[in-house]
Amino acid sequence: MMTIILGAVAVFVVLFLATGIRVVPQAETMVIERLGKYHTTLQSGVNFIVPILDRVREIDWKYIKTDLSGKPVIIRQKIGKIDLREIVYDYPKQNVITRDNVVIELNAILYFQVTNPMKCVYEVANLPDAIEKLTQTTLRNVVGEMDLDHTLSSRETINSKLRAILDEATDKWGVKVTRIELQDINPPEDIRQAMEKQMRAERDKRAAVLTAEGGKQAKILDAEGMRQSDINQAEGSAKAMVLNAEGEAEAKIKVARAEAEAVNIIAEAVAKAKGDPTKYLIAIKYIETLKQMVSGGGNKVIYMPYEATGVLSSLGGIKEIFAGQGK
């Protein structure tokens, strides 16, 4: 009989001690109450509590999962272990009215992390529900201050405002709101159709503007090409005229030089014959002039110059020169 009693006592002691051992997984914690009052927060690993006097404080928690059909399913239960990792909540869609009285449907995803387990247990009754309701009301207030167009184009602004407001409000709950993202912004069907028409009109307008700008640029390029072509032609003509003038001037210079050399040679020859070079040259010029005067086929009358006697005397002088040269 004594052996049975001792065995029962030993089993009771073992069970009693076993109920005082709590193993907490990594990144989780437990809040311990002693006689109904907060006592301590257990860390990850093996922890010992006093059976009967100490107990784990359980809290209400809500999970949102998706069933096989893709619809969200809400699961509510009591938990004793608090997850210290970053928690993601995909809240259901809600209708929000913008400042210009357009009802839009929004869907938000919230990322938060428990930083103080004691506060999240004792400062709020149901943490997920409280954060969800606070997110919904804050989202209504933020979007209600914006027009539809501004709402559709300012997701980052909305996310920043929501995160700042929620982070400040949930600080006393021992929660840190890290991020909040708007998944979908769905305006009504008639608004979407109007927006699509406006978008098509804007695209048509941009296409027309681009076409007009392209035509304008093409005309400008054509005009610049014609202008450059005219400039090139004018510059070419000017250069050709300059080259022709330079060629004519060079030819005249060469002719003048040749005539000068010829005159010098003739003068030297006449001087050697002891004649007058001036009379010889004058007589040659007279003869050339008379030849030009009678070169026309229709000439009937020959006009002798007034200085005919000078011509004859010049011819006589040429005769004397050649007569002297012959000697």
C-alpha positions as CSV (number, residue, x, y, z in Angstrom):
1,M,0.0,0.0,0.0
2,M,2.8,2.4,0.9
3,T,4.5,1.6,-2.4
4,I,1.4,2.5,-4.4
5,I,1.1,5.8,-2.5
6,L,4.7,6.7,-3.1
7,G,4.3,5.8,-6.8
8,A,1.3,8.0,-7.1
9,V,3.1,10.8,-5.3
10,A,6.1,10.4,-7.7
11,V,3.8,10.5,-10.7
12,F,2.0,13.6,-9.3
13,V,5.3,15.3,-8.8
14,V,6.5,14.5,-12.3
15,L,3.3,15.7,-13.8
16,F,3.4,18.8,-11.6
17,L,6.9,19.6,-12.7
18,A,6.1,18.8,-16.3
19,T,3.3,21.4,-16.3
20,G,5.8,23.9,-15.2
21,I,8.0,23.5,-18.3
22,R,7.3,25.6,-21.3
23,V,9.2,25.3,-24.6
24,V,8.9,28.5,-26.7
25,P,9.9,28.3,-30.4
26,Q,12.2,30.7,-32.0
27,A,10.6,34.1,-32.9
28,E,7.7,33.5,-30.6
29,T,6.9,34.4,-27.0
30,M,4.3,33.8,-24.2
31,V,2.8,36.2,-21.6
32,I,2.7,34.6,-18.1
33,E,0.2,35.6,-15.4
34,R,0.6,34.8,-11.8
35,L,-2.6,34.7,-9.8
36,G,-4.3,36.7,-12.6
37,K,-1.6,39.4,-12.8
38,Y,1.1,39.9,-15.4
39,H,4.3,38.2,-14.2
40,T,6.8,37.8,-17.1
41,T,7.3,37.3,-20.8
42,L,8.9,34.0,-21.8
43,Q,11.8,34.1,-24.3
44,S,12.6,31.5,-26.9
45,G,13.8,28.1,-25.5
46,V,13.1,26.2,-22.4
47,N,11.4,28.2,-19.6
48,F,10.1,27.1,-16.1
49,I,6.9,28.4,-14.5
50,V,5.2,27.6,-11.2
51,P,2.3,25.3,-11.8
52,I,-1.1,26.3,-10.5
53,L,0.2,29.8,-9.7
54,D,1.4,30.7,-13.2
55,R,-0.6,30.3,-16.4
56,V,-0.2,31.4,-20.0
57,R,-2.4,34.3,-21.0
58,E,-4.4,33.5,-24.1
59,I,-5.6,36.1,-26.5
60,D,-8.1,36.3,-29.3
61,W,-6.6,36.1,-32.8
62,K,-8.0,36.2,-36.3
63,Y,-6.6,34.6,-39.4
64,I,-7.6,35.2,-43.0
65,K,-7.1,32.3,-45.3
66,T,-8.3,31.4,-48.8
67,D,-10.4,28.4,-49.6
68,L,-10.2,26.2,-52.7
69,S,-12.6,28.6,-54.6
70,G,-10.3,31.6,-53.9
71,K,-12.7,33.2,-51.4
72,P,-11.2,34.6,-48.1
73,V,-12.2,32.6,-45.0
74,I,-11.9,34.2,-41.5
75,I,-10.7,31.9,-38.7
76,R,-11.0,33.0,-35.1
77,Q,-9.3,31.2,-32.2
78,K,-7.5,31.8,-28.9
79,I,-3.7,31.5,-28.9
80,G,-1.1,31.4,-26.2
81,K,2.0,31.9,-28.3
82,I,2.5,35.4,-29.9
83,D,4.4,35.5,-33.2
84,L,7.2,38.1,-33.2
85,R,7.8,37.9,-36.9
86,E,6.3,40.3,-39.5
87,I,2.7,39.4,-40.0
88,V,0.8,40.0,-43.3
89,Y,-2.9,40.7,-43.4
90,D,-4.8,40.9,-46.6
91,Y,-8.0,42.8,-45.7
92,P,-11.2,42.3,-47.6
93,K,-12.2,44.9,-50.2
94,Q,-14.2,48.0,-49.0
95,N,-16.0,50.8,-50.7
96,V,-14.6,54.3,-50.2
97,I,-16.0,57.7,-51.4
98,T,-13.6,60.2,-52.9
99,R,-13.8,64.0,-52.5
100,D,-15.6,64.3,-55.9
101,N,-18.3,61.7,-54.7
102,V,-17.1,58.7,-56.7
103,V,-17.4,55.3,-54.9
104,I,-14.3,53.2,-55.5
105,E,-13.4,49.7,-54.2
106,L,-10.1,49.3,-52.4
107,N,-8.1,46.4,-51.2
108,A,-5.2,46.8,-48.8
109,I,-2.4,44.6,-47.5
110,L,-0.9,45.5,-44.1
111,Y,2.5,44.4,-42.7
112,F,3.0,44.7,-39.0
113,Q,5.2,43.3,-36.2
114,V,4.6,42.8,-32.5
115,T,7.3,44.7,-30.6
116,N,5.9,44.6,-27.1
117,P,3.9,41.4,-26.3
118,M,2.6,42.7,-23.0
119,K,1.0,45.7,-24.6
120,C,-0.6,43.7,-27.4
121,V,-2.2,41.5,-24.8
122,Y,-3.4,44.1,-22.2
123,E,-3.8,47.3,-24.3
124,V,-6.2,45.9,-26.9
125,A,-8.9,43.2,-26.8
126,N,-8.4,41.7,-30.3
127,L,-5.3,43.0,-32.1
128,P,-6.1,41.9,-35.7
129,D,-9.6,43.2,-35.5
130,A,-8.5,46.5,-34.0
131,I,-5.8,47.0,-36.7
132,E,-8.3,46.1,-39.5
133,K,-10.9,48.6,-38.3
134,L,-8.3,51.3,-37.8
135,T,-7.0,50.7,-41.3
136,Q,-10.5,50.9,-42.8
137,T,-11.4,54.2,-41.1
138,T,-8.0,55.7,-41.9
139,L,-8.2,54.7,-45.5
140,R,-11.6,56.3,-45.8
141,N,-10.3,59.5,-44.3
142,V,-7.2,59.7,-46.5
143,V,-9.0,58.9,-49.8
144,G,-11.9,61.1,-48.9
145,E,-9.6,64.1,-49.1
146,M,-8.5,63.3,-52.7
147,D,-10.2,63.4,-56.1
148,L,-10.5,60.2,-58.2
149,D,-7.7,61.1,-60.6
150,H,-5.4,62.0,-57.7
151,T,-6.3,58.7,-56.0
152,L,-5.5,56.6,-59.0
153,S,-2.2,58.3,-59.6
154,S,-1.0,58.6,-55.9
155,R,-0.8,55.1,-54.5
156,E,2.6,55.8,-53.0
157,T,1.3,59.0,-51.3
158,I,-1.7,57.1,-49.9
159,N,0.6,54.3,-48.6
160,S,2.9,56.7,-46.9
161,K,0.1,58.6,-45.2
162,L,-1.6,55.3,-44.0
163,R,1.6,53.9,-42.7
164,A,2.4,57.1,-40.7
165,I,-1.0,57.3,-39.2
166,L,-1.3,53.6,-38.3
167,D,2.2,53.4,-36.9
168,E,1.5,56.2,-34.5
169,A,-1.9,54.9,-33.5
170,T,-0.8,51.3,-32.9
171,D,2.3,52.2,-30.9
172,K,0.4,52.0,-27.6
173,W,-0.6,48.4,-28.7
174,G,3.0,47.3,-28.9
175,V,2.8,47.0,-32.7
176,K,5.0,48.4,-35.4
177,V,3.3,49.0,-38.8
178,T,6.1,48.4,-41.4
179,R,4.3,48.7,-44.7
180,I,0.9,49.1,-46.2
181,E,0.1,48.5,-49.8
182,L,-3.0,49.2,-51.9
183,Q,-3.6,46.2,-54.1
184,D,-6.6,47.3,-56.2
185,I,-8.3,50.5,-56.9
186,N,-11.5,49.7,-58.8
187,P,-13.8,52.6,-59.8
188,P,-17.4,51.9,-61.0
189,E,-18.0,50.5,-64.5
190,D,-19.4,53.8,-65.9
191,I,-16.4,55.6,-64.6
192,R,-14.0,53.1,-66.1
193,Q,-15.7,53.4,-69.5
194,A,-15.5,57.2,-69.3
195,M,-11.8,56.9,-68.4
196,E,-11.2,54.5,-71.3
197,K,-12.8,57.0,-73.7
198,Q,-10.8,59.8,-72.3
199,M,-7.6,57.7,-72.6
200,R,-8.4,56.9,-76.3
201,A,-9.1,60.6,-76.9
202,E,-5.8,61.6,-75.3
203,R,-3.9,59.0,-77.4
204,D,-5.6,60.2,-80.6
205,K,-4.7,63.7,-79.7
206,R,-1.1,62.8,-79.1
207,A,-1.0,60.9,-82.4
208,A,-2.4,63.9,-84.2
209,V,0.1,66.2,-82.5
210,L,3.0,63.9,-83.3
211,T,1.9,63.7,-87.0
212,A,1.6,67.5,-87.2
213,E,5.0,67.9,-85.6
214,G,6.5,65.4,-88.0
215,G,5.0,67.2,-91.0
216,K,6.2,70.5,-89.7
217,Q,9.7,69.1,-89.1
218,A,9.7,67.6,-92.6
219,K,8.8,70.9,-94.2
220,I,11.4,72.7,-92.2
221,L,14.0,70.2,-93.3
222,D,12.9,70.5,-96.9
223,A,13.1,74.3,-96.7
224,E,16.6,74.1,-95.1
225,G,17.7,71.7,-97.8
226,M,16.5,74.0,-100.6
227,R,18.1,77.0,-98.9
228,Q,21.3,75.1,-98.5
229,S,21.1,74.0,-102.1
230,D,20.6,77.6,-103.3
231,I,23.5,78.8,-101.1
232,N,25.7,76.1,-102.6
233,Q,24.7,77.0,-106.1
234,A,25.3,80.7,-105.5
235,E,28.6,80.0,-103.9
236,G,29.5,77.8,-106.8
237,S,28.5,80.5,-109.3
238,A,30.4,83.1,-107.4
239,K,33.5,80.9,-107.3
240,A,33.1,80.1,-111.1
241,M,32.9,83.8,-111.9
242,V,35.9,84.5,-109.7
243,L,37.9,81.8,-111.4
244,N,36.8,83.0,-114.9
245,A,37.8,86.5,-114.0
246,E,41.1,85.3,-112.6
247,G,41.6,83.3,-115.8
248,E,40.8,86.2,-118.0
249,A,43.1,88.5,-116.0
250,E,45.8,85.9,-116.1
251,A,45.3,85.5,-119.9
252,K,45.4,89.3,-120.4
253,I,48.5,89.5,-118.3
254,K,50.2,86.8,-120.4
255,V,49.1,88.5,-123.6
256,A,50.4,91.8,-122.4
257,R,53.6,90.2,-121.4
258,A,53.9,88.5,-124.8
259,E,53.1,91.8,-126.6
260,A,55.7,93.6,-124.4
261,E,58.3,91.0,-125.3
262,A,57.4,91.2,-129.0
263,V,57.6,95.0,-128.8
264,N,61.0,94.8,-127.1
265,I,62.2,92.3,-129.8
266,I,60.9,94.6,-132.6
267,A,62.4,97.6,-131.0
268,E,65.8,95.9,-130.6
269,A,65.6,94.8,-134.3
270,V,64.7,98.3,-135.5
271,A,67.3,99.9,-133.4
272,K,69.9,97.6,-134.8
273,A,68.8,98.7,-138.3
274,K,69.3,102.3,-137.2
275,G,65.6,103.1,-137.6
276,D,62.9,104.6,-135.4
277,P,61.0,101.9,-133.5
278,T,58.1,104.3,-132.8
279,K,57.3,104.8,-136.4
280,Y,57.5,101.1,-137.1
281,L,55.0,100.3,-134.3
282,I,52.6,103.0,-135.3
283,A,52.7,101.8,-138.9
284,I,51.9,98.2,-137.8
285,K,48.9,99.4,-135.7
286,Y,47.6,101.4,-138.6
287,I,47.8,98.4,-140.9
288,E,46.0,96.1,-138.3
289,T,43.3,98.7,-137.9
290,L,42.8,99.0,-141.7
291,K,42.6,95.2,-141.9
292,Q,39.8,95.1,-139.4
293,M,37.9,97.9,-141.1
294,V,37.8,96.1,-144.5
295,S,37.3,92.5,-143.1
296,G,33.5,92.7,-143.3
297,G,31.9,91.1,-146.4
298,G,29.3,93.9,-146.9
299,N,31.8,96.8,-146.7
300,K,31.5,99.0,-149.8
301,V,33.3,102.2,-148.8
302,I,36.7,102.4,-147.2
303,Y,37.3,105.4,-145.0
304,M,40.8,106.5,-144.8
305,P,41.9,108.0,-141.5
306,Y,42.8,111.7,-141.3
307,E,46.4,110.9,-140.7
308,A,46.8,109.1,-144.0
309,T,50.0,111.0,-144.8
310,G,51.4,109.8,-141.5
311,V,50.6,106.2,-142.5
312,L,52.3,106.6,-145.8
313,S,55.3,108.2,-144.2
314,S,55.4,105.3,-141.7
315,L,55.3,102.8,-144.6
316,G,58.1,104.7,-146.2
317,G,60.0,104.5,-142.9
318,I,59.4,100.7,-142.8
319,K,60.8,100.5,-146.4
320,E,63.9,102.4,-145.4
321,I,64.3,100.1,-142.4
322,F,64.1,97.0,-144.4
323,A,66.3,98.5,-147.1
324,G,68.9,99.2,-144.5
325,Q,68.5,95.7,-143.1
326,G,69.0,94.2,-146.5
327,K,72.3,96.0,-146.8
